[in-house]
Amino acid sequence: MDNRACGKIPDMMTLEIQRLVAFIDQEANTKVEEIDAKAEEEFQLEKSRLVQNQRLKIMDFYAKKEKQLELSKKIQDSNLMHQARLQVLQSREQFIEKLLAEARERLFAATQHTDKYRTTLEGLITQVSFRPLPLPLSLRFYLATDWIAPSPFKPYGDYATIDFDEVQWYSDGDWLQGG
């Protein structure tokens, strides 16, 4: 064999080895790109899944907060309505107490004028005598008017629907002072 021929063989082998190395490098680079692409795709999917989960958690958190705010607003509105009702009831109660106190004062003042008061009471009892009321009927009077009870008071006799003999009369000395 020729020296030249012997020198060509290593060059050919070197060239063949270089081609094989280039092919292997190209295949390795292709595989690396495929692995990178697959890893990037998996990363994007995982990132998307995590973002979606966090988005749902945030939306759920704010939905719960919104419901809590609505509930606390309803409770606050209810409390305000309750307080308003209580104020109305207290105002009514104060007004009624004022009216009752004024009525007591006026009635007590009326008892001081005996003739006028007697005429008024006789008129009221006359009105009661024409109403069908369930028996036993109790008439309450102030001590200053004990001239009425239990006298047989029959202003219109047979026309009255109440038999005053069946009426329970009682007196209350403190009635006008505080009932």
Beta strands, then each sheet from edge to edge (+ up, - down):
strand 1: 138-141
strand 2: 168-171
sheet 1: 1+ 2+
end
